[in-house]
Amino acid sequence: MTVLDAPAGAAVPAVRGQGLVPVFARLKLTLLRNGLRQSSGRRAAYVASLVVTLLLAAGQVIALVALRGHAQAGTLVVLLTAVLALGWAVMPLFFPSGDETLDPSRLVMLPLRPRPLIGALLTASLIGIGPLFTLALVLGSVIALAHGAVAVVFGVIAVPLTLLVCVALARSVTTANIRLLTSRKGRDLAVLSGLVIAVGIQFVNFGAQRLGRAGGLSSLEPVADVVRWLPPASALGSVGSASEGAYGAALGQLLLSALALGGLLWLWERSLVKLMTSPDGSTVAAAEPSAGRSGAGRSGLFQLLPEGRTGTVMERSLRYVVRDPKTKAAWVTALAIGLIVPVLNAVQGGGSVYFACFAAGMLGMQMYNQFGQDTSAFWMVALSVSSTRDAYLELRARALALLLITLPYTVLVTVVTAAVLGDWGALPGVMGLSFALLGAMLATGALASALFPYSIPQDGAFKNVVPGQAGLAWISMLGGVVAAAVLSGPVIGLTVWLHVAGRQDQLWLLLPVGAVYGAFIGWLGVRLAAPRTAQRLPEILAAVSKG
């Protein structure tokens, strides 16, 4: 490329003569073409994603055109545009490596000024599958709303304006957070994207059900009346206002989107100037370690842990939850889904307080593959295990660390679910059943960790099993869950018998019975897993170190 290959004195005039916009557009196309040449699999994946996107875009356009003349077309269009803009703002934070060709940190050493660089980057950002899908969606929305010549004029302006606002929003957010996204915290954020998607699906499902019972889109009109004045939905709102003859409101809505575009470009320029001129961690001397972090002893709540091996292992396990991206993602996902499922079912009025046992099941699964969470660092643990007692203390401490979180959380979810449903009489029985299930999962998780260990790869946000070990993972999880359900059978049977016999007034007995049974079965599982762990240390080390 001319900017990189020409002599220093000729590079800048060459770019000035032809402009940065065509240079960056050709650069984007060249990098895209060269990337597709790397492998046939990559070409196939890109072509498949392009075809799927075009089909989805065509379906969206047809559906929106079919809404033309519908009374609620404006409500749907402005809300759909707002969700689309939110996606443009959020997705770069969760998938920072999705478009490495537009990473502004790669341009800091070139003799380029931020203002013309913004125009070039904005143009290059318009080349891709995402902008194509957005353009089709906005175009279909305008067709659904535009009635009359004046509305068509507003629509012609609103289409590129909406697209530019979405792209500028994504690029300004990315540039402002580029150093975060390329750091360890950024990788943590990418790993947690799966949580956001999973939780979001639950809320979307809940919202769709409530929407169906509330009578359709008409119930969302108050929200749409506010959203139609928020950019970039206000640009499409101007088309609807112009169709209704409210030309003053239409002009104001269009002006809001134009001002938003100008503001985003200004923020983008400021972030770009800061990125290209301010030093980062690689050029600033490391700060002196503070006196309060000498490394001697424990700090904070960790001081409450017992001394010896038990406290050390518990602290290590809890620090994994806070610091390791994969472990953190698994825990946060379990905590969120374990609360959302029972509570949302209770809010909808069709759930049962026994749905609260789902939280104990989700958290109990964190006991499975305990040694795989250590990855290659497990060799340090293996060196400290020389007997069955050492293995027992190791497994017991890991189970206790898990219980520090799961016990109070199980109680919280059970109380909240019972409060929403107003079924306080079933609270002791559900809590006892949850404790029994949690103890059974601790037992089967300890055994599965010793018998079916597998490695968790560190590369890739969504890879949880290395190739060749998927069978071990399925056996560990599914077999362990089935075994936990069987082990919980006595308490489940007692619960069913009390209900069938009409002795609901004695359901409180399940609380002490479930607590004692859960503690016993959990202790027994750890006891049985300890000798197998001590005997199979070489096999466990080999299995968890493959990633």
Secondary structure by P-SEA (a helix, b strand, c coil): ccccccccccaaaaaaaccaaaaaaaaaaaaaaaaaaccaaaaaaaaaaaaaaaaaaaaaaaaaaaaccccaaaaaaaaaaaaaaaaaaccccccccccccccccccccccccaaaaaaaaaaaaaccaaaaaaaaaaaaaaaaccccaaaaaaaaaaaaaaaaaaaaaaaaaaaacccccccaaaaaaaaaaaaaaaaaaaaaaaaaaaaaaacccccaaaaaaaaaacaaaaaaaaaaaaaacaaaaaaaaaaaaaaaaaaaaaaaaaaaaaaaccccccccccccccccccccccccccccccccaaaaaaaaaaaaacccaaaaaaaaaaaaaaaaaaaaaaaaccccccccaaaaaaaaaccccccccccccaaaaaaacccaaaaaaaaaaaaaaaaacaaaaaaaaaaaaaaaaccccaaaaaaaaaaaaaaaaaaaaaaaaacbbbbbbcccccccccccaaaaaaaaaaaaaaaaaaaaaaaaaaaaaaaaaccccccaaaaaaaaaaaaaaaaaaaaaaaaaaaaaaaaaaaaaacc
